Amino acid sequence: MRTEMLARERTRSNLLQAEQLRYSRRLRALRRASRQESRAERRMVAAWSRASALRSALENSALETADY
């Protein structure tokens, strides 16, 4: 009887531990995804900025060429 109780308690403990591990892994994956999303957004803003600067440079170049 005592052995069964210990086995049941150990099983319950293992299940709780497994549940905690799943939760922490999900949380870690969510944080990782959030960081990746932030990095992607920063890269996109930088790309838009570069595209805008290039567009302006091309427009200025076209205007200067038209002046001659």
Secondary structure, DSSP 4 states (H G I P E B T S, - for coil): -HHHHHHHHHHHHHHHHHHHHHHHHHHHHHHHHHHHHHHHHHHHHHHHHHHHHHHHHHHHHHHHHHH-
